[in-house]
Amino acid sequence: MMQYNPQNPIIVQGDKSVLLEVNNPLYQQARDVLSRFAELEKSPEYIHTYRISPLSLWNAASTGLAADAIIEGLARYSKYPLPGNVEVDIREYIGRYGRVRLIRRAEDLLLTSTDVPLILELQRRKELMPYLIAQEDPHTLRVNPGRRGHIKQALVNIGYPAEDLAGYVSGDHVDFDVRLLTQGGKPFALRHYQQEAGEVFYAGGAAHGGSGVIVLPCGAGKTIVGLSVMNEMQCSTLILTPNTVSVRQWIDELLDKTTLTPDMVGEYSGQRKEIRPITISTYQTMTYRKRGVAKTAVYQEQYPHFSLFNDHNWGLIIYDEVHLLPAPVFSITAELQARRRLGLTATLVREDGRQEDVFSLIGPKKYDVPWKDLERQGWIATADVVEIRIPLPHETRLEYAIAEERDKYRMAAENKNKFKVLDELLIKHRRDQVLIIGMYLDQLDLATRRYKAPLITGKTSVNQRRKLYEQFKTGEIPVLIVSKVGNFAVDLPNANVMVQISGMFGSRQEEAQRLGRILRPHEDQIAHFYTIVTKDTVDQQYSANRQLFLTEQGYQYTILYEDEVADYEPLVLGE
């Protein structure tokens, strides 16, 4: 029987929440264990709260993590004996994953289980009834083969996620190799984790491989992981990205690091409509909706570009930044279950709570490397993360107190005193490449005028963006100001300082994306990530929520106040 051990860092509670002491010497080991099967909920300075949920356990089960290993990990770091109900629930939920399977027999799609009472229960569940065709035997239900994704969604909602072994179409063959030298003559090879991620996803072509999500930090080469999977499969591929800039970056990477030729790689966007063996498009293009078409019309009529999904023999669809997947793409993805699907992201967090849809329609988490592991291995930069809290101007306090909630956030986020702190940070980092990023354009316009630095927004043309990014890369521009367009798929390998002056409410994914912009490794530099917030306001509250994901990854925020900034010395390597 486990006894009380005060040296251990966690307390497991009966509601399946887990409290973790930050200052405990075993904090890091316990956090690494928890992150495999629990989700971070709260991260104040001294005690972090994790939650063990059915979805977190099913993602763990999909990687092969057994209930015994989870329970042993909790017991190893717990101060107190584990509540009996927690052990029972962990075994129950882990045991549910794969208890039902989807398999194919000729043209039929079958739902099977060795658990006969479960088959009887599923027959009677209204969520599944629309998709049932017939009962084949006590262990087998024949279901609608055209509704494979909807069936998987229904089973997740019922609480019995299916292991999908129904297989995939091969797609058209595309023959190419990974280069040993880039087009610029630089040596190139897949990093060990990039190669491993591709192999784990593909699983040698086995039925249990071919769909799922790979989670890697920004700066760790998610595009290269996509390339690794494509190299494993050698088939026609549709790649979906958040914006046109990232489309061009994918094209550049593929041509630079593989033997694919320009006539094999196409851009399908507002400017071009090229359909080639490897085709790259944007979510925005895919979700373009015809004016005047009723919302009750079929998807193909509402969204004219959706035909791209079905009219070509894709063997693989890659969803870049899968955490941004728009609802209409979810809908069509439910119909694309016969094709292999790869999601790439730095975080599986979705602010709309649709993680279950990512799980059922794209697939479970297949591969995940903690950010700090890659930092220790030198693949991403060491980061110093600082939150600077400043007061609201005295003359604004009354107006703030009586304002509506949304207006409160804007007032706090656009606090004019933030520029005084920003002035000091730019002096401290005058020899660095600095990105200033924010949400509100009025605030960014003021920054542009104040610092004589160029601004990139959604209205900046693709060519102008690429020109400014190039000038920033070469050091011609030392300070670059970007709106929230800078959250996504921006390759700025020499940026080593970012100052966040306003953010998208409490978006955890945004915080992860922004830090990722400066995590490309630098031989002799630390990456510095500053967030300037207005203390004792909703700005501070939202900032705390944005930090959750990064805290889970092992980053600890240094808190400074306005009067401490002048004396603050940014960390350097070796300290």
SEGUPA-740434 format. One record per residue (C-alpha): x, z, y. Coordinates in steps of 0.05 Angstrom, whole numbers, plus 5000, padded with zeros to 4 digits. Example, Ala and Ser with C-alpha at 12.3 -4.5 7.8 and 13.67 -1.06 7.14 Angstrom:
5246,5156,4910
5273,5143,4979
REM end
This chain:
5000,5000,5000
5028,4980,5067
5043,5038,5114
5045,5046,5190
5108,5014,5218
5116,5026,5293
5176,4979,5298
5134,4918,5281
5106,4875,5338
5035,4857,5318
4967,4890,5308
4917,4850,5267
4845,4867,5285
4781,4861,5245
4754,4805,5290
4815,4762,5269
4849,4771,5336
4923,4788,5333
4959,4828,5388
5033,4812,5396
5082,4856,5436
5125,4811,5480
5182,4860,5490
5191,4876,5417
5257,4853,5386
5218,4817,5331
5173,4780,5381
5204,4712,5370
5202,4714,5294
5130,4740,5295
5109,4687,5345
5139,4631,5303
5099,4656,5243
5034,4663,5281
5039,4594,5313
5032,4562,5244
4961,4587,5234
4934,4620,5297
4917,4599,5368
4941,4634,5431
4882,4660,5473
4913,4706,5526
4983,4715,5551
4991,4772,5601
5062,4797,5611
5067,4849,5556
5014,4835,5502
4994,4766,5478
4929,4755,5440
4924,4704,5383
4861,4682,5346
4856,4662,5273
4800,4611,5270
4772,4566,5215
4803,4505,5249
4872,4537,5257
4870,4556,5183
4848,4486,5162
4905,4455,5201
4951,4504,5167
4922,4486,5099
4931,4412,5112
5006,4424,5118
5007,4459,5051
5008,4530,5078
4977,4577,5026
4933,4638,5040
4985,4683,5007
5039,4659,5054
4994,4672,5115
4976,4742,5092
5048,4758,5075
5070,4735,5144
5018,4779,5178
5035,4839,5134
5110,4831,5147
5102,4840,5223
5041,4884,5228
5044,4957,5251
4983,4975,5209
4953,4954,5142
4914,4889,5148
4838,4897,5154
4808,4878,5087
4758,4829,5117
4815,4789,5150
4850,4778,5083
4783,4758,5052
4767,4709,5108
4836,4677,5107
4830,4664,5032
4758,4639,5041
4774,4589,5097
4839,4565,5067
4802,4556,5001
4749,4513,5034
4798,4459,5056
4797,4404,5005
4743,4437,4962
4706,4372,4973
4741,4305,4971
4724,4235,4994
4747,4182,4944
4733,4108,4934
4708,4074,4871
4707,3998,4881
4660,3990,4941
4629,4059,4935
4648,4121,4976
4642,4185,4936
4640,4258,4956
4666,4300,4898
4678,4373,4882
4691,4414,4820
4643,4465,4851
4574,4444,4825
4535,4495,4868
4571,4469,4930
4549,4398,4914
4477,4423,4908
4484,4459,4975
4512,4398,5010
4454,4356,4985
4407,4401,5022
4444,4405,5088
4409,4367,5143
4476,4349,5175
4495,4308,5113
4427,4282,5091
4429,4218,5134
4491,4194,5097
4472,4210,5025
4454,4152,4979
4449,4183,4909
4476,4237,4863
4521,4205,4811
4532,4267,4769
4535,4343,4780
4603,4336,4814
4593,4272,4854
4550,4247,4912
4550,4174,4932
4551,4168,5008
4547,4113,5060
4616,4079,5061
4605,4055,5132
4597,4126,5159
4660,4158,5132
4679,4189,5199
4610,4217,5211
4610,4247,5142
4676,4282,5156
4649,4308,5222
4587,4335,5187
4628,4369,5134
4672,4403,5187
4609,4428,5222
4582,4454,5155
4648,4490,5144
4676,4450,5085
4727,4400,5113
4738,4343,5065
4805,4320,5040
4800,4245,5053
4831,4207,4994
4789,4144,5002
4848,4102,5023
4860,4050,5076
4865,3975,5088
4937,3951,5089
4932,3908,5152
4972,3845,5163
5045,3850,5145
5095,3854,5203
5168,3850,5185
5218,3885,5231
5277,3933,5230
5301,3990,5274
5363,3969,5313
5429,4005,5305
5447,3983,5376
5396,3978,5433
5391,3915,5473
5437,3948,5523
5489,3959,5469
5479,4035,5461
5481,4065,5391
5411,4084,5367
5386,4123,5307
5323,4163,5293
5333,4238,5302
5322,4278,5238
5255,4306,5261
5231,4238,5284
5247,4208,5216
5217,4268,5180
5153,4264,5221
5144,4191,5203
5155,4205,5129
5108,4265,5128
5054,4224,5162
5059,4163,5116
5071,4204,5053
5099,4143,5017
5033,4107,5024
4995,4160,4984
4921,4171,4996
4934,4240,5027
4978,4208,5081
4961,4159,5135
4917,4199,5183
4934,4258,5227
4968,4284,5288
5042,4295,5303
5055,4348,5356
5121,4344,5393
5142,4366,5463
5146,4315,5519
5218,4291,5521
5226,4296,5446
5212,4222,5436
5140,4216,5413
5144,4141,5424
5203,4139,5375
5161,4177,5324
5108,4123,5331
5163,4072,5321
5186,4110,5259
5116,4108,5229
5109,4034,5245
5176,4022,5211
5152,4059,5149
5088,4017,5146
5109,3947,5170
5039,3927,5189
4997,3903,5248
4988,3960,5297
4941,3975,5356
4971,4027,5404
4925,4061,5455
4956,4096,5515
4932,4134,5578
4953,4082,5630
4986,4014,5643
5054,4045,5660
5057,4075,5590
5036,4008,5560
5098,3977,5592
5141,4035,5569
5118,4025,5497
5133,3951,5502
5202,3965,5532
5218,4016,5477
5195,3971,5420
5235,3911,5445
5296,3954,5460
5300,3992,5394
5270,3945,5342
5278,3873,5321
5207,3857,5344
5208,3797,5391
5167,3789,5456
5119,3740,5422
5102,3795,5371
5084,3849,5422
5023,3840,5467
4993,3877,5526
4917,3882,5528
4899,3909,5597
4863,3892,5661
4918,3842,5678
4932,3811,5610
4892,3799,5546
4947,3787,5495
4929,3801,5422
4991,3800,5378
5014,3834,5314
5032,3895,5356
4982,3903,5412
4983,3958,5465
4923,3976,5507
4896,4034,5549
4838,4082,5538
4812,4058,5605
4808,3986,5581
4775,4005,5516
4722,4046,5552
4707,3995,5606
4631,3991,5607
4591,3930,5627
4546,3940,5687
4472,3933,5675
4476,3946,5600
4429,4001,5576
4461,4064,5549
4418,4055,5487
4452,3989,5470
4502,3985,5413
4574,4002,5430
4597,3930,5425
4548,3910,5479
4563,3970,5524
4638,3966,5516
4660,3893,5509
4732,3909,5491
4713,3953,5432
4712,3890,5390
4788,3894,5392
4783,3952,5342
4744,3914,5290
4759,3840,5299
4832,3845,5277
4864,3868,5213
4901,3929,5240
4937,3971,5188
4952,4027,5238
4921,4052,5303
4965,4098,5346
4931,4144,5396
4984,4164,5448
4969,4230,5483
4912,4241,5434
4889,4304,5470
4863,4258,5525
4819,4217,5478
4755,4197,5515
4687,4209,5483
4670,4135,5473
4736,4125,5435
4717,4184,5391
4653,4148,5375
4685,4083,5354
4741,4120,5317
4687,4150,5273
4677,4079,5248
4751,4064,5237
4765,4110,5179
4790,4053,5135
4850,4044,5181
4909,4091,5185
4907,4133,5248
4964,4169,5282
4954,4217,5340
5014,4235,5384
5012,4294,5432
5050,4352,5460
4990,4397,5451
4927,4395,5410
4891,4435,5463
4829,4401,5491
4794,4432,5549
4727,4405,5524
4735,4442,5459
4733,4378,5416
4793,4397,5373
4747,4393,5312
4733,4320,5328
4807,4305,5332
4815,4340,5265
4758,4303,5230
4766,4233,5262
4841,4225,5274
4863,4274,5221
4895,4343,5213
4959,4365,5244
5014,4334,5200
5077,4355,5235
5094,4405,5289
5161,4428,5316
5163,4488,5363
5190,4470,5431
5242,4526,5429
5269,4500,5362
5284,4432,5393
5314,4467,5454
5361,4508,5409
5381,4443,5374
5396,4410,5441
5343,4356,5436
5305,4380,5497
5331,4416,5558
5333,4492,5566
5279,4509,5617
5275,4563,5669
5201,4574,5685
5181,4610,5749
5115,4627,5782
5118,4643,5856
5060,4682,5885
5045,4679,5959
4989,4710,6000
4930,4673,6030
4939,4664,6105
4905,4722,6142
4860,4676,6182
4833,4643,6118
4814,4706,6079
4744,4714,6106
4728,4640,6097
4754,4645,6025
4713,4707,6009
4646,4673,6025
4663,4603,5998
4634,4570,5935
4677,4575,5872
4702,4503,5874
4717,4508,5949
4754,4572,5936
4801,4537,5889
4816,4481,5937
4829,4530,5994
4876,4571,5952
4910,4511,5921
4923,4479,5989
4949,4543,6020
4994,4517,6077
5044,4573,6066
5065,4540,6001
5107,4492,6042
5151,4550,6067
5169,4566,5995
5177,4493,5979
5226,4486,6038
5270,4541,6008
5267,4512,5937
5289,4443,5962
5349,4475,5998
5368,4512,5933
5361,4447,5894
5389,4398,5945
5436,4368,5893
5382,4359,5841
5330,4307,5825
5264,4340,5845
5193,4322,5827
5137,4352,5870
5070,4347,5836
5000,4367,5857
4926,4352,5850
4901,4344,5921
4920,4281,5959
4914,4313,6028
4965,4364,6007
5011,4311,5978
5006,4269,6042
5029,4329,6082
5088,4337,6034
5106,4264,6041
5108,4269,6117
5145,4336,6116
5200,4315,6067
5203,4239,6081
5195,4227,6007
5154,4172,5973
5087,4188,5941
5058,4158,5877
4982,4163,5867
4930,4127,5826
4927,4074,5881
5001,4057,5877
5009,3990,5843
5043,3988,5774
5101,3947,5802
5111,3995,5860
5109,4055,5812
5161,4023,5768
5206,4008,5828
5201,4080,5854
5213,4109,5784
5275,4065,5778
5301,4087,5847
5290,4159,5827
5327,4148,5761
5387,4119,5796
5389,4177,5847
5373,4132,5906
5311,4175,5917
5327,4250,5907
5255,4275,5917
5193,4241,5889
5122,4265,5901
5069,4248,5849
4995,4262,5840
4965,4277,5772
4985,4207,5749
5052,4239,5737
5022,4281,5681
5022,4224,5633
5074,4180,5601
5125,4179,5657
5196,4169,5635
5243,4202,5685
5302,4225,5644
5344,4250,5702
5291,4295,5734
5313,4367,5726
5269,4404,5776
5193,4403,5783
5153,4441,5834
5078,4446,5820
5041,4459,5884
4970,4451,5856
4941,4438,5787
4878,4416,5752
4841,4482,5750
4861,4518,5685
4885,4458,5644
4935,4481,5591
4949,4410,5570
4968,4392,5642
5019,4448,5645
5051,4424,5581
5053,4352,5605
5085,4372,5671
5140,4415,5642
5153,4358,5593
5170,4312,5651
5236,4350,5661
5255,4368,5589
5301,4310,5576
5367,4343,5557
5422,4349,5609
5492,4367,5588
5507,4416,5643
5439,4432,5674
5378,4475,5662
5309,4445,5675
5273,4485,5730
5197,4488,5731
5166,4523,5791
5092,4536,5803
5071,4560,5872
5005,4598,5870
4963,4638,5919
4960,4709,5893
4896,4748,5883
4855,4683,5883
4826,4635,5832
4891,4595,5840
4928,4653,5805
4873,4658,5752
4876,4584,5735
4951,4586,5734
4949,4642,5682
4905,4599,5638
4949,4538,5646
5008,4579,5621
4976,4596,5554
5002,4538,5514
5073,4543,5540
5074,4618,5529
5055,4603,5457
5115,4557,5453
5161,4614,5473
5169,4603,5548
5168,4666,5591
5148,4659,5663
5190,4696,5715
5143,4722,5769
5169,4721,5841
5135,4740,5906
5144,4704,5972
5195,4754,6000
5238,4748,5937
5248,4673,5939
5305,4673,5990
5348,4718,5946
5330,4683,5881
5387,4646,5848
5365,4591,5799
5392,4602,5729
5451,4560,5706
5474,4547,5635
5512,4605,5604
5474,4660,5641
REM end
